[in-house]
Amino acid sequence: MSGVLGGFAALAAVIAVGWVVGRAGTLGSDAPRILSRLSFFVATPALLFLTLSRADTATVASLALIATAGSAVASALLYAGLARWRWRLPAPELATGALSSSYVNAGNLGIPVSVYILGDASYVAPVLLFQVLVMTPVGLGVLAGSGTGGQAAPSWRQLVLQPVRTPVVIGCVLGLLLAASGLDVPPVLLEPVELVAAAAVPAALLAYGMSLHGAPRPGAGALAGQVWLAVVLKNLAMPAIGYALGRWVADLDGVALLAVTVTSALPTAQNIFVYAATYDRGTVLARDAILLSTVLSVPVLVGIAVLLA
C-alpha cells in the first residue's frame, strides 16, 4: 500500500511544481495551453505507441474486459443522460463530463496500484487498451466535431474520419500493429521515441498544476453540479458497477474480481484535461473532476483492498 500512496505523492509533487511555476509567471500565461498541446500532439502519441507496441493484444478479449469496459460505458452514459437532462449541455461538454466520469488513470496510477495491490501490472491492460482503442477515438471525435475558436463544425464525413487523424489514435494504432506483427525493432530506432514519450506525463501534470493557480475552489460555482456528478460516478458508481459486472456477469472471483473493481475505482486521468484544453471544451470541469476524484480515490481504493483482498 505504501507504493500506491507513493504514486499519488509523486503526481501531487509534480502538480505542485506546476502550480508554483504558474504562480511565479515564469513561463507566461500561455504556458498551460502550450504544454497541453505538446503533450497531446507529440508526447502522448509516442507514449501510447510504446505502451501498446509491448502489450499482449490477447488481453483485450479477456473476461475482465466485460467488467472494466462495461463499468466505463455505463458511467459515461449515466453522466451524459443526467447532464443532458439537467443542464441541457451541448455534445462537447457532455463528452468531457462523460470522459471525466469514466476514463481512469490507468497509466500513471493504474500500474503502481496494480503492482502493489494485485501483485501484477498486467491487470491494468484491459482497461488501458479499451480506453485508447475505443473511448479516446469516440471522445475526441465528439470534441473535435464541434469546431473551436469560432470555426464552423466539420461535415459528417470529416467527423467520421476525425478519430483516425488524431495523433493519439494514430499512435495507438501503430503500436498495436507493431505488437501484432511481432517485429523486433532495434533499440536505436526506439530511443528517440522513448525520449519524446517521457515528456507526456510531466507536461500534462505541469500544465494541470499551472491551471490551478488562481482557480476558484474545485467543485464550487456554476459548474459544481456537473463536477460532483462526474466525481460521484467515477469514485463510487463505476467501481460498484465494475464489481457487479465482474461477479455476476463475467463470473469472476478472487484476485480477478478485485482487479476489475480496483481498476474501475482509479481516479480520472490527466489526459482528459489535456483533451479538454486542446479543444477548449469543459476545461474547468475536467480540471476539478481530476483533482477531486484523485483525492477521494485514496480512501475508496484502500477500502476496496481491505474488503476484497
N, C-alpha and C positions, 0 to 999 in steps of 0.2 A: 504493500500500500504506500510505502514511502516513495517508491518510484513514480506512482501516479501523482502524488502531491508534488513531487519534484518536477514533473512535466507541466503541471499547472503553474508552478512557481516560475519556470523558465519562460513560459508565454507571458506571464504578468510582468516579468522583468523587462522584456523587450518592448512590450506595450508602454511601460512606464518610461523607457528611454524615448520612445516616440512622443509621449506627452511632454517631456522636458524639452525636447528639440522644438516641438510646436510652440511651447510657451516662450522659449527664447527667441523664436522667429529666425533661427539660423538659416533655414532653407527657403524661407519665404512662404507666403500664403498659398501658393500653388503646389507646394511640395506633396501634400497628401494625394492630390489628383494625379500628379506625375508618377509618384511611386505606385499608386494603384494601377495605372496603365502599364507601367513597366512590369509589374507582377503579372497582370492579366495577359498582355500581348507577347511577352518574351519569356519570363522566367517560369511561370506556371505551366505553359505548354511543354517546356523542356522537362520539368519535374514529373508531369504526368506521363510523358513519353518514357522516361527512365523507369518509373514505377510499374507501368503496365508491361513494358518490354521484359520485365523479370517476373511477371505474375504467372500463376498457374491458371490458365483460362478455363480449366475444368471446374474451378470453384464457383464460376458464375451459375452453374447448373445444380449446385448443391441444395439440399433441403433447407438449409439455413436461409437461402435466398427468399423462400416463401415468406418467412417471418420478417426479415430485415427490409426487403422491398415492400412487402405489404404494409408494414407499420409506417414507412416513409410516405407511401402513396396515400394511405388513409389520413395521416396527419396533414399532408399538404391539401388534400381535398376538403378536409374539415375546415381548415383555415380559409380556403378560397370560398367555400359556401357560406360560412358565417360572416366573413368580412364583406362579401358582396351583398349579403342580405342586410347587414347592419350599417355599413358605411357607403355602399354603392361605389366601391373603389374601381378604377379602371384596370384593365388587364395587367399592365406593367407593375403597378403597385401590388396587385394581387399575387403576381409571380414572385416578387421579392418577399412578401409576407409568407407565402406558401413555402418557399425555399428556407426561410428563416425558421420555420416550424418543423422542418423535416430533413434538412441537409446537415448531417453530423460531421463533426471534426474527426474524420477517420484517419487522416494522416498525422497531424501534429500530436493529437491526444489519443487517437484510436490505437496506435501501435504501442505506446507505453502502457496504456490501460490493458490492452490485450495481453501483453507480456506479464505484467505484474499481478493481474487478477486472474487471468485464464492460463498463463504459462505458455502461450503460443501466439505469436504475432499473426499467424495465418488466419485466425478467426475474423479478422477485420477485412479480409479480402473481398468477401461477397458484397458487403455494403459499399466498399470503395469502388468496386467495378460497376455496381448498379448506378451509383451516383454519377460517375464520369461518363458512362455509356448512355444513360437514359435521362437522368434528372438534369444534368448540365445542358445537353443539347436542347431539351424542351424548354427549360427556364430561360436560356439565353435567346432562344428563338422568339419567345414572347417579349423579352426585354428589348431586343433589337428591332422587333417588328413594329414598335410604336413610333419610331422616329425620335430623334433627340436634337436638342439645340435648334429648335424651330424648323427642322427639316420635316418634309412630308413622310408619312409612313410608307414603307415599301409595298410593292404589289404582293399578291398572294404567292406568285412564283418566287419572288425574292425571299419571302418569309419562309417558304418551304426549304429553300436552298441555304438559308442563313446559317443553320447549325453546322453544315459541312464546310462553311467558310470561316467558322470561328476558330481562332488559334488553339484554344484549349481542347476543342473537339478534335481538331486535326492532330494534335499531339497524342491524344488518347488512341485514335485510330491507327496512327503509325506505330505506336508502342505495341498495340495488340497484334498488328500484322507481323511485327518483328518477333513477338513471343510465339505466335502460331507457326512461323517459319522455322524456328529452331536454329536460326543462324547465329553464329558466334562472332559478334562484332569485335574487332580489335580494340583494346583499351585506348589506344591512341586516338581513335575516332570518337570515343565516348567522353573523353576527358573534357573537351570544350563544352559539351552538353551538360556535364555534371557541374562545371563551374557556373554556368548560367542558371541551372536548376537550383543551385544552392542559394540563390538570391530570392527565390519565390516567397518562402515563408517569412524571412526577415523584412522584406519590402512590404508585404501585406500587413505584418504586425506593426511596423513603424508607421505606416500610413494610417492604420487604425488608431494608434496611440495619438498621433497628431490631431486626428479628427475629434478626439475627446477634449482637447484644450478649448475652453470657452463654451463648451456644450452644456446645456441645461442638465439637471439631474435625470438620469436614464429612467424611462418608464413614466415620465410625467408629461404634462402639457397636452396638446391637442391629439397627439398620437398615442397616448397612454393605453387606450383600449386595444388598439391594434398590436402594440408591443407586448402587452401582457397576454393577449390571446395567443400570440406566437410562442411566448415563453412557456405558458401552461401546457400547450400542446406538445412542445419539444421536450420539456423536462418531466412531464407526468403522463400525458396521454400516449405519446409514442412508445415509451418503454412498456407501458401496460398493454398496448396493442401488440407489440412485438412478443411479449411473454405469452399472450393468449394465442396468437397465431402459431408460435413455436410449440406450445404444449398441446393444443387441441386440433390444429390443422396439420402441421408438419410432424407431429408426434415425436417431438424432441424431448430429451430429459438430460439430467446431469449437467456436465460441462457445456454441451451443445446448447441447451436451453439457457444456461447462464450467459453464454456468449452472445446470443441474439438479444437478450434483454439488456446486457451491458452496452453493446454497440448502439442499440436504439436509444439509450439514455445519454449518449455523448452530447455535448453542447453544440450549438450552431457553429459551423465552420466559418473562419475568417474569409474564405472565398466569397461568401455571399456579400460581404461588404464591398469587396473588390468588384464583383459583378454589378452591384447596385451603383457604386460610384462611377464605374466606367460608363454606364448608360444614364446616370443621374436620375434614377428611379427608386424611390424608397430608401435613400441612403441613411437617413436618421433612424428609420425603422430597423434596418439591418444592424446598424451600429449598436443601438440599445438592446436589441434581442440577443446579439452575440455576447455583450457584456453580462447581462442578467442571466442568460442561460448558462454561461460558463461558471459564474459564481454559484448558482443554485445546483449545478450538476454535481458538485463535490459531495454534499450530503446524500443526494439521490444515488450516486454510484456506490458510496460507502454502504448505504442501506441495502442496496441490491446485493452487494457482495456478501454482507452479513446474513441476509435472509436465504440466499440461494446457493452460496458456496458450499 
